[in-house]
Amino acid sequence: MLMLSENVSLLSHNTLKLQANARWYAELHKPADITDLRSDPRVKQLPMTILGEGSNVVLHADIPHLVVRPLMRGKAIIEALEDGALIECQAGENWDDLVRWSLDQGLYGLENLSLIPGSVGAAPYQNIGAYGVELSDLLDSVMACSVVDGHCRRFTRDQCCFGYRDSFFKSHEPGQWLVTSIRLRLSRYPRLRLEYADLQHRFESLPESQKTPEGLRSLIIALRMSKLPDPAELANVGSFFKNPVVNEQLYSQLRQRFPDLVAFSQGGGHYKLAAGWLIEKAGWKGRRLGSVGMHEKQALVLVNYGGATAAEVQELAAAVVQSVWALFAVLLEQEPVNFPVL
Ligand SMILES: Cc1cc2nc3c(=O)[nH]c(=O)nc-3n(C[C@H](O)[C@H](O)[C@H](O)COP(=O)(O)OP(=O)(O)OC[C@H]3O[C@@H](n4cnc5c(N)ncnc54)[C@H](O)[C@@H]3O)c2cc1C
């Protein structure tokens, strides 16, 4: 039964733990709930903001319209493929539960994306990625419904226009489509992805019996837990900035000035720089401004020590961007989404 609530606090709905209220709030259990909301006179004309588990949003102020939380559940193997299976998962499932479930089914491919927080529905929005694998590597298609009139359509992988932390849903028609389910092509045969030197090195030191997809998942979970603060203990939204991509000329200049520069070639004369390294070099690792700071173990993660305001978050983020610009002439771009859109 669709429930529409008024003036709901979103404090427990965002992992950065910023206080903001939604004027209207509804939890969706099936795609048709969107059509029902669009015929409710109280909210039918209002903009609709989609909130998953709130692990990649910055709430700057109250949201003066309608916030919806997709809670559709279910995951299933829907078709056997020659070397694996096509699976379908509903948007309200937790991402890491899906990764664990897929391994339990003997289906491989998602191991490197273990322990990424958030919902399945949000995963295509920014094309989640970690340790050399992105969602788009495994994705078959996405089912999404228009927030304007509720009509639903299937997007093929190509139609999703995936890029680095980017998709059709994020950049082409932002906020216009609510993902209700995704389909993934997974393999029955493990093909372990160990492109990250650190990961490969650690994996090779495992006992033979643990050199399996499950062993890789456990290794990645341990690595993530040692490097990233758990939002349940210290409020954060993971990486606060994207890794910037620069051209050959700037890369060469920086490499001369900073021989220890951390960079990855992207081909075509482009290099992705490690934003965490830039921020650390600019002196922000472990530095605190009031209730917020850049984490002591991972400078890329902005943390709320308790009771922070959105203004404090904005002030710190702006100061970090300014320092990195002054030192490297590289502009950092925020990764989490601002609500309401600034
Ligand atoms: C500790 C930590 C570590 C992280 N590590 C990684 C990482 O390694 N790699 C990575 O890629 N990300 C990482 N993140 C970011 C985050 O986990 C992902 O962005 C995740 O997909 C967000 O899911 P969510 O349900 O919390 O989305 P939310 O934060 O609620 O929403 C994020 C965006 O997605 C949109 N959205 C949500 N659900 C839907 C839907 N059903 N349909 C359409 N749009 C939707 C929202 O409108 C919003 O714009 C990390 C975050 C934290 C806190």
The ligand as an SDF file (V2000), in Angstrom:
LIG
                    3D

 53 58  0  0  0  0  0  0  0  0999 V2000
   32.1310    4.2080    2.3300 C   0  0  0  0  0  0  0  0  0  0  0  0
   31.6760    4.3810    0.8890 C   0  0  0  0  0  0  0  0  0  0  0  0
   32.4100    3.7840   -0.1120 C   0  0  0  0  0  0  0  0  0  0  0  0
   32.0000    3.9110   -1.4570 C   0  0  0  0  0  0  0  0  0  0  0  0
   32.7390    3.2960   -2.4160 N   0  0  0  0  0  0  0  0  0  0  0  0
   32.3590    3.3910   -3.7120 C   0  0  0  0  0  0  0  0  0  0  0  0
   33.1010    2.7200   -4.7370 C   0  0  0  0  0  0  0  0  0  0  0  0
   34.0860    2.0120   -4.4720 O   0  0  0  0  0  0  0  0  0  0  0  0
   32.6830    2.8630   -6.0220 N   0  0  0  0  0  0  0  0  0  0  0  0
   31.5820    3.6070   -6.3480 C   0  0  0  0  0  0  0  0  0  0  0  0
   31.2580    3.6810   -7.5350 O   0  0  0  0  0  0  0  0  0  0  0  0
   30.8570    4.2460   -5.3900 N   0  0  0  0  0  0  0  0  0  0  0  0
   31.2190    4.1550   -4.0990 C   0  0  0  0  0  0  0  0  0  0  0  0
   30.4980    4.8030   -3.1230 N   0  0  0  0  0  0  0  0  0  0  0  0
   29.3240    5.6100   -3.5210 C   0  0  0  0  0  0  0  0  0  0  0  0
   27.9770    4.8390   -3.4070 C   0  0  0  0  0  0  0  0  0  0  0  0
   28.1720    3.6160   -2.7660 O   0  0  0  0  0  0  0  0  0  0  0  0
   27.3600    4.5790   -4.7880 C   0  0  0  0  0  0  0  0  0  0  0  0
   27.2320    5.7780   -5.4990 O   0  0  0  0  0  0  0  0  0  0  0  0
   26.0010    3.9170   -4.6860 C   0  0  0  0  0  0  0  0  0  0  0  0
   25.5920    3.4550   -5.9530 O   0  0  0  0  0  0  0  0  0  0  0  0
   24.9300    4.8470   -4.1150 C   0  0  0  0  0  0  0  0  0  0  0  0
   23.7660    4.0740   -3.8560 O   0  0  0  0  0  0  0  0  0  0  0  0
   22.5640    4.6780   -2.9950 P   0  0  0  0  0  0  0  0  0  0  0  0
   21.4320    3.7150   -3.0590 O   0  0  0  0  0  0  0  0  0  0  0  0
   23.0520    5.0220   -1.6400 O   0  0  0  0  0  0  0  0  0  0  0  0
   22.2070    5.9920   -3.8310 O   0  0  0  0  0  0  0  0  0  0  0  0
   21.8400    7.4400   -3.2930 P   0  0  0  0  0  0  0  0  0  0  0  0
   23.0310    8.0090   -2.6040 O   0  0  0  0  0  0  0  0  0  0  0  0
   20.5720    7.3950   -2.5300 O   0  0  0  0  0  0  0  0  0  0  0  0
   21.6010    8.2090   -4.6600 O   0  0  0  0  0  0  0  0  0  0  0  0
   22.6850    8.5100   -5.5150 C   0  0  0  0  0  0  0  0  0  0  0  0
   22.1190    9.0200   -6.8410 C   0  0  0  0  0  0  0  0  0  0  0  0
   21.4640    7.9440   -7.4980 O   0  0  0  0  0  0  0  0  0  0  0  0
   20.1130    8.3020   -7.7960 C   0  0  0  0  0  0  0  0  0  0  0  0
   19.3060    7.0970   -7.6190 N   0  0  0  0  0  0  0  0  0  0  0  0
   19.2110    6.3250   -6.5050 C   0  0  0  0  0  0  0  0  0  0  0  0
   18.3940    5.2890   -6.7270 N   0  0  0  0  0  0  0  0  0  0  0  0
   17.9410    5.4190   -8.0070 C   0  0  0  0  0  0  0  0  0  0  0  0
   17.0490    4.6850   -8.8170 C   0  0  0  0  0  0  0  0  0  0  0  0
   16.4480    3.5780   -8.3870 N   0  0  0  0  0  0  0  0  0  0  0  0
   16.7980    5.1400  -10.0700 N   0  0  0  0  0  0  0  0  0  0  0  0
   17.4080    6.2450  -10.5460 C   0  0  0  0  0  0  0  0  0  0  0  0
   18.2560    6.9820   -9.8140 N   0  0  0  0  0  0  0  0  0  0  0  0
   18.5280    6.5820   -8.5680 C   0  0  0  0  0  0  0  0  0  0  0  0
   19.7570    9.3790   -6.8000 C   0  0  0  0  0  0  0  0  0  0  0  0
   18.7090   10.1970   -7.2970 O   0  0  0  0  0  0  0  0  0  0  0  0
   21.0560   10.1200   -6.6720 C   0  0  0  0  0  0  0  0  0  0  0  0
   21.1870   11.0290   -7.7240 O   0  0  0  0  0  0  0  0  0  0  0  0
   30.8590    4.6780   -1.7750 C   0  0  0  0  0  0  0  0  0  0  0  0
   30.1200    5.2730   -0.7440 C   0  0  0  0  0  0  0  0  0  0  0  0
   30.5220    5.1260    0.5790 C   0  0  0  0  0  0  0  0  0  0  0  0
   29.7080    5.7480    1.6820 C   0  0  0  0  0  0  0  0  0  0  0  0
  1  2  1  0
  2  3  1  0
  2 52  2  0
  3  4  2  0
  4  5  1  0
  4 50  1  0
  5  6  2  0
  6  7  1  0
  6 13  1  0
  7  8  2  0
  7  9  1  0
  9 10  1  0
 10 11  2  0
 10 12  1  0
 12 13  2  0
 13 14  1  0
 14 15  1  0
 14 50  1  0
 15 16  1  0
 16 17  1  0
 16 18  1  0
 18 19  1  0
 18 20  1  0
 20 21  1  0
 20 22  1  0
 22 23  1  0
 23 24  1  0
 24 25  2  0
 24 26  1  0
 24 27  1  0
 27 28  1  0
 28 29  2  0
 28 30  1  0
 28 31  1  0
 31 32  1  0
 32 33  1  0
 33 34  1  0
 33 48  1  0
 34 35  1  0
 35 36  1  0
 35 46  1  0
 36 37  1  0
 36 45  1  0
 37 38  2  0
 38 39  1  0
 39 40  1  0
 39 45  2  0
 40 41  1  0
 40 42  2  0
 42 43  1  0
 43 44  2  0
 44 45  1  0
 46 47  1  0
 46 48  1  0
 48 49  1  0
 50 51  2  0
 51 52  1  0
 52 53  1  0
M  END
$$$$
